[in-house]
Amino acid sequence: RPGNTESPISVPAGRWQLETEIGGYAHGSGGKSWSALQSDIRYGLADGWDAEAIVSPFVGEDAGGDPESGFGDTTLRLRHTFVGQDGDGPAFALIGFVTLPTATNHQGDGAVEGGLIGTGTFSLNDRDGVTYTAGAAAVSDQGRYKSDVFGGVNLTHQFTDKIAAYGELFADRSEGQAAGTIDVGATYLCDPRTQLDAGVDLGITHAADDARFFLGWAHLF
């Protein structure tokens, strides 16, 4: 966490990491949406490998009619860091994922979906770093599968040992429509294993939400 780009670093072998979006709220021309306690549960399988389960216990939306809420879909992922797991120099990883239709009350696509993500990072100097992500997926639209491609670039600046901020450009394109955002946020390292974050994703295309606000927490056990 945070940001829409992905870290290429896997959780250390034998360790658990929990990354939770405490709360999120978005609004745009399509209505409003919200979520609470969406969590990525990660476990280090071996050096440079981790397995993940992303669960969304409470999501909701209001598209101008009756608001609906429920449990969201569940995504299982496998991440492999090819280089840079030790944090020394550039890093790169691939993340394979499959999404299971566990949602209730129309809060998901109602089908099995999946895809592949490539992501990497490198340092510009001792305080600035770049993360880049690109991926593709097969997603369901009322029972018909279509392609979805996405990617972004993130620039992070470390102000102190505990405080950092980032700016990010991210886009998701499906069936000729591109949802582009400019994302900004900040992180605070409470201790070497615990981090808080907050930010906003600002829509720059018609297909994107006007704004999405979030607050998050991450801890390495």
Secondary structure, DSSP 8 states (H G I E B T S, - for coil): --SSS-------BT-EEEEEEEEEEEEETTEEEEEEEEEEEEEEEETTEEEEEEE-SEEEEESSSS-EEE---EEEEEEEEEE-TTSSS-EEEEEEEEEE----TT-S-SS-EEEEEEEEEEESSSSEEEEEEEEEEEEEETTEEEEEEEEEEEEEEESSSSEEEEEEEEEEEETTEEEEEEEEEEEEEEETTEEEEEEEEEE-STTS-SEEEEEEEEEE-
